[in-house]
């Protein structure tokens, strides 16, 4: 989910709760929220609280820019607009908050829509998460097929020794050729 800079600036207070439409979050709770989408920040009570001594909204803004264009942005907004999040403050109405954020995110092609009791981002154009596995054996086999190396099972430490032996062999063969050439003249 990729949001414009203007939208990110407008959305930050929905995350912190400073717009009075969503539950207000303390510094530690903002960190817990962002840690749910992959961050590992810690609130340090003796050292200014928020990482890098940022204000709550500065921290939110910094993190929103970091996750912009990723699935983490979708996850974050869906957590903030989850009915369980609104259960933290019964004076806040989730439907009112959705009515206020939708015109903002609609500018970037998204909207929150209620589906089976939960609000979901619609218009999210990110592919599903792709799991990548590296198959060393397949890569090694491809390398064997495309490169001439008599014994690819050599350990890396022995690899240099292999080439030194090849060099000696080539020098020996070259000397034989020179010897044959000299004796034939």
Secondary structure per residue as TSV (DSSP state, phi and psi in degrees):
chain	resnum	aa	ss	phi	psi
A	1	X	-	360.0	115.9
A	2	X	-	-109.3	118.9
A	3	X	-	-109.6	148.7
A	4	X	-	-70.5	160.9
A	5	X	H	-58.2	-40.4
A	6	X	H	-63.0	-41.3
A	7	X	H	-66.3	-42.5
A	8	X	H	-59.2	-44.3
A	9	X	H	-59.5	-37.7
A	10	X	H	-76.3	-27.8
A	11	X	H	-85.4	-23.8
A	12	X	H	-54.3	-37.8
A	13	X	H	-77.7	-14.9
A	14	X	H	-70.1	-33.7
A	15	X	H	-73.4	-47.6
A	16	X	H	-77.3	-22.5
A	17	X	S	88.2	3.9
A	18	X	T	-71.4	-10.9
A	19	X	T	-85.3	0.4
A	20	X	S	68.0	9.2
A	21	X	S	-100.7	-25.6
A	22	X	S	-119.3	161.8
A	23	X	-	-56.6	132.0
A	24	X	-	-71.4	133.9
A	25	X	-	-115.0	136.2
A	26	X	-	-75.0	170.2
A	27	X	H	-53.8	-52.0
A	28	X	H	-58.7	-37.0
A	29	X	H	-72.9	-30.6
A	30	X	H	-64.9	-42.4
A	31	X	H	-63.1	-41.9
A	32	X	H	-59.9	-41.1
A	33	X	H	-60.9	-49.7
A	34	X	H	-69.9	-29.9
A	35	X	H	-66.8	-24.4
A	36	X	T	-67.4	-20.8
A	37	X	T	-108.9	18.2
A	38	X	T	117.2	-7.8
A	39	X	-	-81.9	163.0
A	40	X	-	-131.1	41.0
A	41	X	-	-82.7	152.1
A	42	X	-	-125.3	136.1
A	43	X	-	-80.3	123.5
A	44	X	B	-109.4	101.9
A	45	X	G	-59.8	-38.2
A	46	X	G	-84.1	-9.9
A	47	X	G	-121.5	43.3
A	48	X	T	86.2	-2.5
A	49	X	B	85.2	-91.9
A	50	X	S	-70.0	150.8
A	51	X	G	-54.2	142.2
A	52	X	G	57.1	21.0
A	53	X	G	56.0	30.7
A	54	X	-	-75.3	156.2
A	55	X	-	-72.9	168.1
A	56	X	H	-57.8	-48.3
A	57	X	H	-71.6	-31.6
A	58	X	H	-64.4	-42.1
A	59	X	H	-61.5	-47.9
A	60	X	H	-57.1	-47.0
A	61	X	H	-60.9	-46.1
A	62	X	H	-58.8	-44.2
A	63	X	H	-71.2	-35.6
A	64	X	H	-62.1	-40.9
A	65	X	H	-65.4	-36.6
A	66	X	H	-64.8	-38.5
A	67	X	H	-95.9	-0.9
A	68	X	T	-58.9	132.0
A	69	X	T	87.8	8.7
A	70	X	S	-123.0	168.8
A	71	X	H	-66.7	-23.0
A	72	X	H	-60.3	-33.8
A	73	X	H	-64.6	-43.8
A	74	X	H	-60.2	-49.3
A	75	X	H	-58.1	-44.3
A	76	X	H	-61.0	-50.1
A	77	X	H	-64.9	-38.1
A	78	X	H	-68.1	-31.0
A	79	X	H	-68.6	-45.1
A	80	X	H	-63.6	-33.2
A	81	X	T	-102.6	29.0
A	82	X	S	-89.6	136.1
A	83	X	H	-54.5	-30.4
A	84	X	H	-67.5	-31.6
A	85	X	H	-67.5	-41.0
A	86	X	H	-71.0	-17.7
A	87	X	T	-66.6	-16.5
A	88	X	T	-69.1	-21.9
A	89	X	-	-146.8	98.5
A	90	X	T	-65.7	-13.1
A	91	X	T	-79.2	-11.7
A	92	X	S	-94.9	141.0
A	93	X	-	-111.2	117.2
A	94	X	H	-60.5	-38.1
A	95	X	H	-65.7	-38.0
A	96	X	H	-64.4	-41.7
A	97	X	H	-64.9	-40.8
A	98	X	H	-63.6	-41.5
A	99	X	H	-59.7	-31.8
A	100	X	H	-84.0	-34.0
A	101	X	H	-83.1	-31.1
A	102	X	H	-56.7	-44.7
A	103	X	H	-60.6	-28.0
A	104	X	H	-73.6	-51.0
A	105	X	H	-77.4	-18.8
A	106	X	H	-63.1	-29.2
A	107	X	T	-59.3	-24.9
A	108	X	T	-106.3	9.4
A	109	X	T	92.6	18.0
A	110	X	-	-126.1	164.1
A	111	X	E	-158.4	155.2
A	112	X	E	-92.1	132.6
A	113	X	E	-134.8	138.5
A	114	X	E	-77.9	124.4
A	115	X	E	-133.4	115.6
A	116	X	T	52.4	45.6
A	117	X	T	83.1	-0.4
A	118	X	E	-128.0	146.9
A	119	X	E	-86.4	131.1
A	120	X	E	-123.5	148.1
A	121	X	E	-76.5	128.1
A	122	X	E	-110.0	141.0
A	123	X	S	96.6	1.7
A	124	X	-	-66.4	121.6
A	125	X	-	-102.1	18.9
A	126	X	-	-86.8	141.1
A	127	X	-	-69.6	159.7
A	128	X	-	-60.0	156.8
A	129	X	-	-60.4	135.7
A	130	X	-	-106.7	128.8
A	131	X	-	-93.0	129.2
A	132	X	-	-110.6	127.7
A	133	X	-	-121.4	140.7
A	134	X	-	-100.3	126.4
A	135	X	-	-105.6	91.6
A	136	X	H	-58.8	-41.1
A	137	X	H	-61.6	-41.5
A	138	X	H	-66.3	-39.8
A	139	X	H	-65.9	-44.1
A	140	X	H	-61.7	-42.9
A	141	X	H	-64.4	-42.2
A	142	X	H	-61.0	-41.8
A	143	X	H	-63.6	-41.1
A	144	X	H	-60.8	-40.4
A	145	X	H	-71.1	-31.1
A	146	X	H	-99.4	-10.1
A	147	X	S	-130.9	140.9
A	148	X	-	-89.5	102.0
A	149	X	-	-136.2	115.2
A	150	X	S	-57.0	-38.0
A	151	X	-	-136.4	89.4
A	152	X	T	-76.7	-5.9
A	153	X	T	-79.5	-0.7
A	154	X	-	-60.1	138.7
A	155	X	-	-72.2	156.8
A	156	X	H	-55.7	-39.1
A	157	X	H	-61.8	-31.3
A	158	X	H	-88.3	-8.4
A	159	X	H	-63.3	-43.3
A	160	X	H	-63.2	-42.4
A	161	X	H	-59.0	-40.1
A	162	X	H	-57.7	-46.8
A	163	X	H	-70.2	-33.3
A	164	X	H	-64.0	-41.0
A	165	X	H	-64.8	-39.9
A	166	X	H	-62.9	-39.9
A	167	X	H	-63.2	-44.4
A	168	X	H	-60.3	-43.6
A	169	X	H	-62.7	-43.4
A	170	X	H	-65.2	-39.8
A	171	X	H	-62.7	-42.5
A	172	X	H	-61.5	-45.2
A	173	X	H	-64.6	-38.8
A	174	X	H	-64.4	-41.9
A	175	X	H	-63.1	-38.7
A	176	X	H	-62.6	-42.3
A	177	X	H	-64.1	-42.9
A	178	X	H	-63.2	-41.4
A	179	X	H	-62.7	-43.7
A	180	X	H	-63.6	-41.5
A	181	X	H	-65.1	-40.4
A	182	X	H	-67.3	-40.6
A	183	X	H	-73.7	-24.8
A	184	X	H	-81.5	-14.9
A	185	X	-	-87.4	360.0
